[in-house]
């Protein structure tokens, strides 16, 4: 086996009139004469990335971006192929979005999607021992179909015919003119001798009741031209100890399975629940002791389930309930802007502020992200790309399911992926939803694609649960809520209105806040629209709209929401997902970090409220309680909780302390107070064991609860994909 990476000498041109397929460009360029059809010229391209990142000075917004999607693009490459091999395949890791592939003038195949790898056998058309001409047509078009009478709300109501999720131009996440397109991953010619795998080996396992042993099956499809051997090896990734190995002799092509049992295994777990223990699975073929094909994956053994009733939506990991402290992740408008280093930096930051779960929001990341999550013990809830408004046809449903199942097959090998979300907010913009029906009802949930999509995902991957529709709290195949009181719900509500509410599992809450002024100044077009926020309003300083006041509101809202959920642990709340970890571009958005990696005020809230061990005050009109929460899966032992209430100038009003046993995975009400203690007070909370501080929390002027920031989110600039503040 030899992999030939085709990364040099690529050429590209835009087919402005979309005529090159009709002219059979894939066969040659003889028609490109002086008086022949007028098409663009070939130009060299040094890297394979989204075309906006290669050719635009402003890839995150701007009218000029529209031309990238108005017509298809053609790629050309020439490469040599060794004549000594028996079998050849072309592998593409990422093409956005539609593509057709020709080799030496012959159509190899077509593909739809942006995130799943695909391959084509090319034995019949490859020029062995000579030069080969590879031609790829790529396009990601604008959507034009809009729900009747909804043209003024085009951003929301366009019927999305592609399976691109938040990477489709019609979402409010991104500027209206951003619609990524291009080949942005690896293109590889794989060459084989003697014997090889058709597709990738499929490794599945089940744990015994005691969670101490696994029964596994490895299914392979082999093409061979002579006698060969299939080898299987499972190796402890931590110690390099070989846990199991086997060899099978084969004499003909066909499907084969290797079954086995591994005892005394270590479980993969979230970082705050144990050790993310992993094993190396290697399957290879040899002919006469020469390896001809090899497959490798890193896996972890764990059991993941969900409890879903009218009263509860909980994750059960390794037969233990687990509390989810999550954040949504969508790090950039372009996947090809990401790399292992950026992913690792983000994951370290997430872990440092207490997150143990990540919701990959309505898109799919590079494999490196899931590899790092597995390695670092970060759980992943993986969305499909279904979001809001899509065609309600059987044709679209079938196509959507086919595209998403490619992602399921690609990602299900990662133990960090603990749950699928089949659709995001499927009823939010459903024209068929009536006043008396919640988001659990409507066309997407009840007719298409919801039922078929959910069943297909569960059939393809029975090893982990799936949520049919996120934001469908009352649906027993879903069970989660989104809550934007005090945020997207506008100025009519305040974030403290959640006091008294019960939410089983919240998978979205947050608030949009701009980057710091220094970073905004790096982008004049954006800064011009937000520069009034530097100085704020004239008049009442308490109502001034500034970057600082918006950041403070984000801090207060996130702190209140997060701690309220923590104090409801398992009664009934089983976790939350803050929206969003980082901004997706050099604009204003919901991130704890901006696009440049600078933290916002909201990060402070999560640092105070999101750690596995926390101490929190319950309050609204008065101070009513103090809770201590331990999300670790082990007992802490005897601890002391200290409460100090003081005036703003430091004069102490009240002090109390209490010793108690802090047990594993527990919630403890330490003080029941039910008193206001004054109009303006500071509250200090400390949890310690001996001289060691386990957790602390501080509330400056605890009853200062700023009103919803004026102007947010009254409207949005569709040119720049940013919120506009009424200053």
C-alpha positions in Angstrom: 0.0 0.0 0.0 1.2 3.5 -0.8 -0.6 6.8 -0.3 0.2 9.5 -2.7 -0.9 12.9 -1.4 -2.0 15.1 -4.3 -1.2 18.6 -2.8 1.0 20.4 -5.3 0.3 21.9 -8.7 -3.4 22.5 -8.4 -5.1 24.9 -10.8 -8.5 26.4 -10.6 -10.9 28.5 -12.6 -14.5 29.7 -12.2 -17.0 28.6 -14.7 -18.9 32.0 -14.8 -21.5 30.8 -17.3 -21.7 27.2 -16.1 -20.9 25.8 -19.6 -17.7 23.9 -19.1 -19.4 20.6 -18.4 -21.5 21.0 -21.5 -18.2 21.8 -23.4 -16.6 18.7 -21.9 -13.7 20.5 -20.2 -12.9 17.2 -18.4 -11.8 15.7 -21.8 -9.5 18.5 -22.8 -9.1 22.2 -23.4 -9.0 22.3 -27.2 -12.1 24.6 -27.3 -10.1 27.3 -25.4 -9.1 29.0 -28.6 -8.9 32.6 -29.5 -12.4 32.6 -31.0 -13.9 29.8 -29.1 -16.1 29.8 -26.0 -15.1 32.5 -23.5 -14.4 31.0 -20.1 -12.0 31.9 -17.3 -8.3 31.0 -17.4 -6.7 28.4 -15.2 -4.7 29.9 -12.3 -2.4 28.1 -9.8 -3.6 27.6 -6.2 -1.1 26.9 -3.5 -3.3 25.3 -0.9 -6.6 23.4 -0.7 -8.8 25.6 1.5 -12.2 27.2 1.2 -11.9 29.6 -1.8 -13.0 32.6 0.2 -9.9 32.2 2.5 -7.6 31.9 -0.5 -8.9 34.7 -2.7 -10.7 37.3 -0.6 -9.2 40.1 1.5 -12.3 40.1 3.6 -13.6 36.5 3.8 -16.0 37.0 6.7 -18.3 39.5 5.1 -18.8 41.7 2.0 -20.7 41.9 -1.2 -17.8 40.7 -3.2 -18.1 37.2 -1.6 -21.3 36.5 -3.5 -19.3 35.7 -6.7 -17.8 32.7 -5.1 -21.2 31.0 -5.1 -22.7 32.4 -8.3 -21.1 29.8 -10.5 -19.2 26.5 -10.2 -15.4 26.1 -9.8 -13.2 23.6 -11.6 -10.0 22.1 -10.2 -7.2 20.5 -12.3 -4.2 18.4 -11.3 -1.8 16.1 -13.1 0.0 13.3 -11.3 1.9 10.1 -12.0 0.7 6.6 -11.0 3.0 3.7 -10.4 2.3 0.8 -12.7 3.2 -1.9 -10.3 0.0 -1.8 -8.2 -3.2 -3.8 -8.6 -5.8 -1.4 -7.2 -6.1 2.4 -7.1 -8.6 4.6 -5.2 -9.0 8.4 -5.1 -9.8 9.6 -1.6 -11.2 13.1 -0.7 -11.4 14.2 2.9 -13.5 17.3 2.4 -15.3 19.0 -0.5 -17.8 21.8 0.0 -20.5 21.1 -1.2 -21.5 19.3 -4.5 -18.8 17.8 -6.7 -18.2 15.7 -9.8 -14.9 14.0 -10.4 -13.3 12.9 -13.7 -10.1 11.1 -14.3 -8.6 11.1 -17.7 -11.8 12.3 -19.2 -14.0 9.6 -17.6 -16.6 10.4 -14.9 -15.4 8.7 -11.6 -18.3 9.7 -9.4 -20.3 12.5 -7.7 -20.7 13.5 -4.0 -22.8 15.7 -1.9 -21.8 17.1 1.5 -19.0 19.1 3.1 -17.7 17.1 6.1 -17.6 13.4 5.3 -14.7 11.7 3.5 -15.4 9.7 0.3 -13.6 7.5 -2.1 -13.8 6.3 -5.7 -12.1 3.2 -7.2 -10.3 4.2 -10.4 -8.8 1.0 -11.8 -10.7 1.3 -15.0 -9.5 4.8 -16.0 -6.1 5.3 -14.4 -3.1 5.5 -16.6 -0.7 3.1 -15.0 2.9 4.2 -15.2 2.0 7.5 -16.8 0.5 11.0 -16.3 -3.1 11.2 -15.1 -5.4 14.3 -15.5 -7.8 14.8 -12.5 -10.7 17.3 -13.0 -13.1 18.2 -10.2 -16.2 20.4 -10.5 -17.3 22.0 -7.2 -20.2 24.2 -6.4 -22.2 25.5 -3.4 -25.1 27.5 -4.7 -27.4 30.2 -3.2 -30.8 29.1 -2.1 -33.7 30.9 -3.8 -36.9 29.2 -2.5 -38.6 31.2 0.3 -41.7 30.3 2.2 -44.8 32.1 0.8 -45.2 35.6 2.0 -41.9 35.6 4.0 -39.5 37.4 1.7 -38.9 40.1 4.2 -37.6 37.4 6.6 -35.5 35.7 4.0 -32.7 34.9 6.4 -35.0 32.8 8.5 -37.4 31.5 6.0 -35.3 30.5 3.0 -35.8 26.7 2.4 -32.3 25.2 2.7 -31.8 22.6 0.1 -28.2 21.7 1.2 -27.1 19.8 4.3 -24.7 22.4 5.6 -26.3 23.6 8.8 -24.7 26.7 10.2 -22.4 26.8 7.2 -25.3 27.6 4.9 -25.6 31.2 4.0 -29.2 31.6 5.2 -28.5 31.3 9.0 -28.2 34.2 11.4 -24.8 32.9 12.6 -22.9 34.3 9.7 -23.0 37.2 7.3 -25.5 36.9 4.5 -22.7 36.7 1.9 -20.7 33.9 3.5 -21.3 30.4 1.9 -18.1 28.4 2.1 -17.1 26.5 -1.1 -14.2 24.5 -2.4 -11.9 21.5 -1.9 -10.5 22.1 1.6 -9.0 18.8 2.7 -6.6 16.1 1.5 -6.8 14.5 -1.9 -5.0 11.1 -1.9 -4.3 8.4 -4.5 -4.2 5.1 -2.6 -2.4 2.3 -4.4 -2.6 -1.4 -3.3 -1.0 -4.7 -4.2 -2.3 -8.2 -3.6 -5.1 -7.5 -1.0 -6.9 -4.6 0.5 -9.9 -3.5 2.5 -13.0 -2.3 0.7 -14.1 0.5 3.0 -12.9 0.7 6.5 -13.1 -2.1 9.0 -16.0 -1.8 11.5 -15.1 -2.4 15.1 -18.0 -2.7 17.5 -18.2 -3.9 21.1 -20.5 -4.5 24.1 -19.7 -4.3 27.8 -20.6 -7.0 30.2 -22.9 -6.2 33.2 -19.9 -5.6 35.5 -18.3 -3.2 33.0 -15.1 -5.2 33.3 -14.9 -7.0 30.0 -15.9 -6.4 26.3 -17.1 -8.7 23.6 -16.1 -7.3 20.3 -16.6 -7.9 16.6 -14.5 -6.5 13.8 -16.2 -6.7 10.4 -14.0 -6.3 7.2 -14.6 -6.6 3.5 -11.5 -7.8 1.7 -10.6 -7.9 -2.0 -7.7 -10.2 -2.6 -6.0 -11.7 -5.7 -4.0 -14.3 -3.7 -3.8 -16.0 -0.3 -3.5 -13.4 2.5 -3.9 -13.0 6.2 -6.0 -10.6 8.2 -4.5 -9.5 11.5 -6.2 -7.9 14.5 -4.6 -6.3 17.5 -5.9 -4.4 20.5 -3.3 -2.6 22.5 -3.5 -0.6 25.8 -2.7 2.9 24.7 -1.4 3.8 28.1 0.9 0.9 28.8 1.4 -0.5 25.2 0.4 -3.9 26.6 -1.2 -6.2 23.9 -4.7 -7.1 25.2 -5.8 -9.3 22.3 -4.5 -10.4 18.9 -5.7 -12.8 16.2 -4.9 -13.9 12.7 -7.2 -15.2 10.0 -6.1 -16.9 6.8 -8.1 -16.1 3.7 -7.9 -17.3 0.1 -10.6 -15.3 -1.7 -12.4 -11.9 -1.6 -15.3 -11.6 0.8 -16.7 -10.4 4.1 -15.0 -11.6 7.3 -15.4 -11.1 11.0 -13.0 -11.4 13.9 -14.8 -11.9 17.3 -13.1 -11.8 20.7 -13.3 -10.9 24.3 -11.0 -8.7 26.4 -11.1 -8.9 30.2 -10.0 -6.5 32.9 -10.5 -3.4 30.8 -10.3 0.2 31.9 -13.2 2.4 31.1 -13.1 5.6 29.1 -14.6 8.5 31.1 -15.1 12.2 31.2 -12.1 14.0 32.7 -14.0 14.9 35.9 -15.5 11.4 36.3 -12.4 9.2 35.9 -9.7 8.6 33.3 -10.3 8.9 29.5 -8.7 5.5 29.0 -8.1 4.4 25.5 -7.0 1.4 23.4 -5.4 1.1 20.0 -7.2 -1.0 17.4 -5.2 -2.1 14.4 -6.4 -4.3 11.6 -4.1 -5.1 8.7 -3.6 -7.5 5.8 -0.4 -9.2 4.7 0.5 -11.2 1.6 3.7 -13.2 2.1 4.5 -11.2 5.3 4.3 -7.9 3.4 1.6 -5.5 4.7 -0.7 -4.5 1.9 -3.3 -2.5 3.8 -3.7 -1.3 7.4 -6.4 0.4 9.5 -6.0 2.0 12.9 -8.3 3.8 15.3 -8.1 4.8 19.0 -11.1 3.7 20.9 -12.4 3.7 24.5 -14.7 1.3 26.2 -17.8 2.9 27.8 -21.5 2.6 28.0 -23.7 5.7 27.4 -27.5 5.8 27.9 -30.2 8.3 28.5 -33.2 8.4 30.9 -36.1 10.3 29.3 -39.4 10.7 31.1 -41.8 13.5 31.7 -39.8 14.4 34.8 -36.2 13.7 33.8 -33.7 13.8 31.0 -30.4 12.5 32.1 -27.2 11.0 30.7 -26.0 7.7 32.2 -22.3 7.1 31.6 -20.8 3.7 32.7 -24.0 3.0 34.7 -23.7 6.3 36.7 -25.7 9.5 36.3 -23.5 12.3 35.1 -24.1 16.1 35.3 -23.4 17.9 32.1 -21.6 21.2 32.2 -21.4 22.1 28.5 -20.7 24.7 26.0 -21.7 25.0 22.3 -18.8 25.1 19.8 -18.6 26.7 16.4 -15.2 28.2 16.2 -15.0 29.7 12.8 -17.1 30.5 9.7 -14.8 28.2 7.8 -13.8 24.8 8.9 -10.6 25.0 6.8 -9.5 27.9 9.1 -9.2 25.3 11.9 -6.3 23.0 12.7 -5.1 20.8 15.5 -3.3 23.6 17.4 -6.5 25.8 17.4 -8.6 22.9 18.6 -6.2 22.0 21.3 -6.0 25.6 22.6 -9.8 25.8 22.7 -10.2 22.5 24.5 -7.6 23.4 27.1 -9.5 26.6 27.8 -12.8 24.7 28.0 -11.4 22.3 30.5 -9.8 25.1 32.6 -13.1 26.8 33.1 -14.9 23.5 34.1 -16.7 22.3 31.0 -17.0 18.5 30.5 -19.3 18.5 27.5 -19.3 20.2 24.1 -22.2 20.5 21.8 -20.9 20.7 18.2 -23.6 23.0 17.0 -25.3 22.2 13.7 -22.0 21.3 11.8 -19.2 18.8 11.8 -15.6 19.5 12.7 -12.3 18.0 11.4 -11.4 14.5 12.8 -8.6 16.1 14.8 -11.2 17.7 17.1 -12.9 14.4 18.0 -9.5 12.8 18.5 -8.5 15.5 21.0 -11.9 15.3 22.8 -11.3 11.5 23.2 -7.8 12.0 24.4 -8.8 14.8 26.9 -12.0 13.3 28.2 -14.4 15.8 26.8 -17.9 14.5 26.0 -19.4 15.5 22.6 -23.0 16.0 21.7 -23.0 16.0 17.9 -25.7 17.9 16.0 -26.8 17.1 12.5 -27.0 20.0 10.0 -30.8 20.2 10.2 -31.7 23.7 11.5 -35.0 25.6 11.0 -36.5 25.7 7.5 -35.9 23.0 4.9 -38.0 21.6 2.1 -40.7 19.3 3.4 -40.4 16.7 0.6 -39.6 13.0 0.8 -36.8 13.7 -1.7 -35.1 16.1 0.6 -35.7 13.9 3.6 -34.0 10.9 1.9 -31.1 13.0 0.8 -30.6 14.6 4.2 -30.6 11.2 5.9 -28.1 9.8 3.4 -25.7 12.8 3.9 -25.9 12.8 7.7 -25.5 9.0 8.0 -22.1 9.5 6.3 -21.1 11.7 9.2 -22.5 9.1 11.7 -20.4 6.4 10.2 -17.4 8.6 10.2 -17.7 9.8 13.8 -19.2 6.8 15.7 -15.7 5.4 16.3 -14.9 8.2 18.7 -15.8 7.4 22.3 -16.0 11.1 23.1 -19.2 11.3 20.9 -21.9 10.5 23.5 -25.1 11.6 21.8 -26.5 12.6 18.4 -29.0 15.5 17.9 -31.0 14.8 14.8 -32.5 18.3 14.4 -32.0 21.6 16.0 -35.1 23.7 16.9 -37.2 21.8 14.3 -40.4 23.6 15.2 -39.2 27.1 15.8 -39.9 28.3 12.3 -42.4 25.7 11.2 -45.2 27.3 9.2 -47.5 24.4 10.1 -47.1 24.8 13.9 -50.2 26.1 15.6 -50.7 28.2 18.7 -51.5 25.1 20.8 -48.5 23.1 19.7 -45.0 23.3 21.0 -41.7 22.6 19.2 -42.2 18.9 19.6 -45.0 19.1 17.0 -45.0 20.2 13.4 -44.0 18.8 10.1 -40.3 18.3 10.8 -40.9 16.3 14.0 -44.0 14.4 13.0 -43.8 13.9 9.3 -40.5 14.6 7.6 -37.6 14.1 8.2 -37.8 13.6 12.0 -39.3 10.1 12.3 -37.2 8.5 9.5 -34.1 10.4 10.5 -34.3 9.4 14.1 -34.8 5.7 13.3 -32.0 5.7 10.7 -29.5 7.2 13.2 -30.4 4.7 15.9 -30.2 1.9 13.4 -26.8 3.0 12.1 -25.5 3.5 15.6 -27.3 1.7 18.4 -24.4 2.2 20.8 -25.4 5.8 21.8 -28.6 7.7 22.3 -30.1 10.3 19.9 -32.2 13.4 20.6 -34.8 13.6 17.9 -35.3 17.4 18.1 -33.4 19.8 20.3 -35.7 22.3 22.0 -38.4 19.8 22.3 -38.6 19.4 26.1 -41.9 17.5 26.1 -41.0 14.9 23.5 -39.8 11.7 25.1 -37.4 11.1 22.3 -35.8 14.5 22.9 -36.3 16.1 26.3 -34.2 19.2 26.3 -35.0 23.0 26.4 -33.5 26.2 25.2 -33.9 29.3 27.3 -33.2 32.9 26.3 -35.3 34.8 28.8 -33.4 38.1 29.4 -31.6 37.6 26.1 -33.1 36.8 22.7 -36.6 37.1 24.2 -36.0 40.8 24.3 -36.5 43.6 26.8 -39.8 42.2 28.1 -38.1 39.6 30.3 -35.3 39.6 32.8 -32.8 36.7 33.4 -34.0 36.3 37.0 -37.4 35.3 35.6 -36.1 31.8 35.4 -36.3 31.7 39.2 -38.9 29.1 40.0 -38.7 27.4 36.5 -37.8 23.7 36.2 -35.8 22.5 33.2 -34.7 18.9 32.8 -31.8 19.6 30.5 -31.0 23.0 28.9 -28.9 22.9 25.8 -28.9 26.6 24.9 -28.7 29.8 26.9 -26.4 32.8 26.6 -26.0 36.4 25.6 -24.3 38.3 22.7 -21.4 40.6 23.7 -18.9 42.5 21.5 -15.2 42.0 21.6 -13.0 44.6 23.3 -12.6 47.9 21.5 -8.9 47.2 20.7 -9.9 44.1 18.7 -12.9 45.8 17.0 -10.5 48.6 15.8 -8.7 45.9 13.8 -11.8 45.7 11.6 -12.8 49.2 10.6 -16.0 48.2 8.9 -17.3 46.5 12.0 -15.9 49.1 14.4 -17.7 51.8 12.5 -21.0 50.2 13.4 -20.1 49.6 17.1 -17.8 52.5 18.0 -20.5 54.4 19.9 -20.2 51.5 22.4 -16.8 52.8 23.5 -18.2 55.9 25.2 -21.8 54.8 25.6 -24.8 56.9 25.9 -25.2 60.3 27.3 -27.6 60.8 30.2 -28.1 58.2 32.9 -24.8 56.4 33.4 -26.6 53.4 34.8 -28.3 52.9 31.5 -25.4 53.6 29.3 -24.8 51.1 26.5 -21.1 50.4 26.4 -18.9 47.4 25.7 -18.4 47.3 29.4 -22.1 47.4 30.3 -22.9 44.7 27.7 -20.1 42.6 29.1 -21.3 43.1 32.6 -24.8 42.0 31.6 -23.4 38.9 29.9 -21.6 38.1 33.1 -24.6 38.6 35.3 -26.9 36.5 33.1 -24.5 33.6 32.6 -23.7 33.5 36.3 -27.4 33.5 37.3 -28.4 30.9 34.8 -25.5 28.5 35.4 -25.8 28.6 39.2 -29.5 28.2 39.1 -29.1 25.0 37.1 -26.3 23.8 39.4 -28.6 24.3 42.5 -31.3 22.2 40.7 -28.9 19.3 40.1 -30.9 16.2 39.4 -34.1 17.8 40.8 -34.7 17.9 37.9 -31.9 19.5 36.0 -29.2 17.2 34.6 -27.0 19.8 33.0 -26.7 22.7 30.6 -25.0 24.0 27.5 -23.9 27.6 27.5 -24.1 29.3 24.1 -21.3 29.9 22.8 -17.7 29.2 23.6 -16.0 31.5 21.1 -17.1 33.9 18.4 -17.2 32.6 14.9 -15.6 35.6 13.2 -14.2 39.1 13.8 -17.7 40.4 14.9 -20.0 40.5 17.9 -21.4 37.2 19.1 -22.2 35.0 22.1 -18.7 33.7 22.8 -16.8 33.7 26.1 -13.9 34.5 23.9 -13.8 36.7 20.9 -12.5 35.5 17.5 -9.0 36.7 18.4 -8.9 34.6 21.5 -9.4 37.5 24.0 -11.7 36.7 26.9 -15.0 38.5 27.5 -16.6 39.3 30.9 -18.8 36.2 30.5 -15.8 34.0 31.0 -15.5 35.2 34.6 -19.0 33.9 35.2 -18.2 30.4 34.0 -14.9 30.4 36.0 -16.9 31.2 39.1 -19.9 29.0 38.5 -18.9 26.1 36.3 -16.2 24.1 38.2 -16.9 20.5 39.3 -17.0 21.7 42.9 -19.0 24.9 43.5 -20.7 26.9 46.2 -23.6 29.1 45.2 -26.2 31.5 46.6 -29.8 31.3 45.7 -31.5 34.7 45.4 -33.9 37.0 43.7 -35.9 39.5 45.8 -34.1 38.0 48.8 -31.2 35.7 49.7 -32.8 32.3 50.3 -30.2 29.6 50.4 -26.5 28.5 49.9 -25.8 25.2 48.1 -22.6 23.2 47.6 -22.4 20.9 44.6 -19.8 18.2 43.9 -19.8 16.7 40.4 -16.8 14.5 40.9 -17.4 10.8 41.2 -15.7 10.5 44.6 -16.3 11.6 48.2 -14.5 14.7 49.3 -15.0 14.1 53.0 -15.7 16.6 55.8 -15.8 20.2 54.7 -16.6 23.6 56.1 -18.8 26.1 54.3 -18.5 29.8 55.3 -21.0 32.5 54.5 -20.1 36.2 55.1 -22.6 39.0 54.3 -21.3 42.6 54.4 -22.2 46.1 53.4 -20.6 47.5 50.3 -18.1 49.4 52.4 -17.0 46.2 54.1 -19.0 46.3 57.3 -20.0 42.8 58.3 -23.7 42.0 58.7 -23.9 38.3 59.1 -21.5 35.3 59.3 -22.2 31.6 59.5 -20.3 28.4 59.0 -21.2 24.7 58.9 -19.3 21.4 58.7 -20.8 18.6 56.6 -19.8 15.5 54.6 -19.4 16.3 50.9 -20.2 13.1 49.1 -19.7 12.0 45.5 -21.9 13.5 42.8 -24.0 15.4 45.3 -26.0 18.6 45.9 -26.2 20.0 49.5 -28.3 22.8 50.8 -26.0 24.2 53.6 -27.9 27.3 54.7 -31.6 28.2 54.5 -31.8 32.0 54.9 -35.0 33.6 53.5 -33.9 37.2 54.3 -32.8 40.2 52.2 -30.2 41.6 54.7 -30.3 45.1 53.2 -30.7 46.8 49.8 -27.0 46.7 48.8 -24.9 43.8 50.1 -21.9 41.8 49.2 -21.9 38.0 49.7 -18.8 35.9 50.1 -18.9 32.1 50.1 -15.9 29.8 50.9 -15.7 26.0 50.9 -12.7 24.6 52.5 -11.2 21.4 53.9 -8.8 22.2 56.6 -6.6 25.0 55.2 -7.3 24.0 51.6 -9.8 26.1 49.6 -12.0 23.8 47.5 -14.3 26.6 46.1 -15.2 30.2 46.6 -17.7 32.6 45.2 -18.3 36.3 45.5 -21.4 38.5 44.7 -20.7 42.2 44.5 -23.9 44.1 45.2 -25.9 40.9 44.8 -29.2 42.7 44.2 -27.8 44.8 41.3 -29.5 43.1 38.5 -29.1 45.3 35.4 -31.9 45.5 32.9 -31.7 44.0 29.4 -29.1 46.0 27.4 -31.0 48.4 25.2 -31.0 47.6 21.6 -30.0 44.0 21.8 -30.9 42.2 19.6 -33.2 44.8 18.0 -31.8 44.2 14.6 -28.9 42.8 12.7 -26.7 44.0 9.9 -27.0 41.3 7.3 -24.1 42.8 5.5 -21.8 42.0 8.4 -23.7 39.4 10.4 -23.4 41.4 13.6 -26.0 42.7 16.2 -26.6 46.4 16.1 -26.9 48.2 19.4 -29.2 51.2 19.8 -26.9 53.7 21.5 
